[in-house]
Amino acid sequence: MSAPQVVVHRDKELMAKAAAARLITKIVDAQTARGSASVVLTGGRNGNGLLAALAEAPARDAVDWTRLDLWWGDERFAPDGDPERNHTQAREVLLDSVPLNPARVHPMPPSDGPYGNDADAAAEAYATALAAAAGPEDHGPVPSFDVLLLGVGPDTHVASLFPELPAVYEQERTVVGVHGAPKPPPTRISLTLPAIRAAREVWLLAAGEDKANAAAIALSGAGEVQAPAAGARGRSRTLWLLDEAAASQLPRDLYPPASA
Ligand SMILES: O=C1O[C@H](COP(=O)(O)O)[C@@H](O)[C@H](O)[C@H]1O
């Protein structure tokens, strides 16, 4: 597992644009090296900000959208098309405007889908889909995602892994139903930390003063049960992409003054 690296940008707009440029390069490189690329999307303000910046980036045309696999790190368990769903929001800001192959887009099941209102059954089905997509070269029942994106909540949650809730303790399953989340809606589906750690690269996005404490805690040696963001690591790279406000409480030895 890789140690976190921190990049600090002036503000959240620049952070989103720089992260979008970085993601375009990463996707093109993976498609060149392996024929296709796989990205795990996140919900939340910063994840959607990155997708909106990507939609506006001229270099987006360098991506072969038909050879991109999209998965989700978590989902709010609501009906298909519900504005609260991370999938609905991602469609609005980017996905409906690029020529994706629908067979390669893997939203988590909605609460009015084949598993009805059973978030645990929906989570199990998503785990089965991930396992079917994993190949012999992968490190277990999850593909080696090229990039897994995560927003970071003010309470240090990532995906729908909240401090001290049962999902953050999970070591066997790759996807779980989450019940009683402190942030609405209470019922969610989430990748677990072992599934997150199967990714080649994990990028954590945090902008704004309300994320400063979370970033400082997670990057200062906190345990993953108390601070789930601390347990989100990629096999090759773990990148924290921050704006200055979110970086404002980092210990000085973690703050790279040269980044812009
Ligand atoms: O509810 C969620 O929150 C987190 C963080 O969102 P933010 O708006 O505080 O950036 C997000 O990463 C997660 O995917 C989402 O379901």
Ligand as a Chemical Component Dictionary entry (heavy atoms), coordinates in Angstrom:
data_LIG
# 
_chem_comp.id                   LIG 
_chem_comp.type                 NON-POLYMER 
_chem_comp.pdbx_formal_charge   0 
_chem_comp.three_letter_code    LIG 
# 
loop_
_chem_comp_atom.comp_id 
_chem_comp_atom.atom_id 
_chem_comp_atom.alt_atom_id 
_chem_comp_atom.type_symbol 
_chem_comp_atom.charge 
_chem_comp_atom.model_Cartn_x 
_chem_comp_atom.model_Cartn_y 
_chem_comp_atom.model_Cartn_z 
_chem_comp_atom.pdbx_ordinal 
LIG O1 O1 O 0 -22.681 11.436 0.930  1  
LIG C1 C1 C 0 -21.607 11.445 0.398  2  
LIG O2 O2 O 0 -20.637 12.295 0.875  3  
LIG C2 C2 C 0 -19.270 12.178 0.530  4  
LIG C3 C3 C 0 -18.608 13.551 0.702  5  
LIG O3 O3 O 0 -19.414 14.539 0.084  6  
LIG P1 P1 P 0 -19.075 16.078 0.127  7  
LIG O4 O4 O 0 -20.245 16.770 -0.496 8  
LIG O5 O5 O 0 -18.883 16.460 1.572  9  
LIG O6 O6 O 0 -17.802 16.287 -0.666 10 
LIG C4 C4 C 0 -19.126 11.593 -0.850 11 
LIG O7 O7 O 0 -17.795 11.375 -1.142 12 
LIG C5 C5 C 0 -19.951 10.320 -0.989 13 
LIG O8 O8 O 0 -19.754 9.726  -2.246 14 
LIG C6 C6 C 0 -21.381 10.687 -0.834 15 
LIG O9 O9 O 0 -22.265 9.595  -0.981 16 
# 
loop_
_chem_comp_bond.comp_id 
_chem_comp_bond.atom_id_1 
_chem_comp_bond.atom_id_2 
_chem_comp_bond.value_order 
_chem_comp_bond.pdbx_ordinal 
LIG O1 C1 DOUB 1  
LIG C1 O2 SING 2  
LIG C1 C6 SING 3  
LIG O2 C2 SING 4  
LIG C2 C3 SING 5  
LIG C2 C4 SING 6  
LIG C3 O3 SING 7  
LIG O3 P1 SING 8  
LIG P1 O4 DOUB 9  
LIG P1 O5 SING 10 
LIG P1 O6 SING 11 
LIG C4 O7 SING 12 
LIG C4 C5 SING 13 
LIG C5 O8 SING 14 
LIG C5 C6 SING 15 
LIG C6 O9 SING 16 
# 
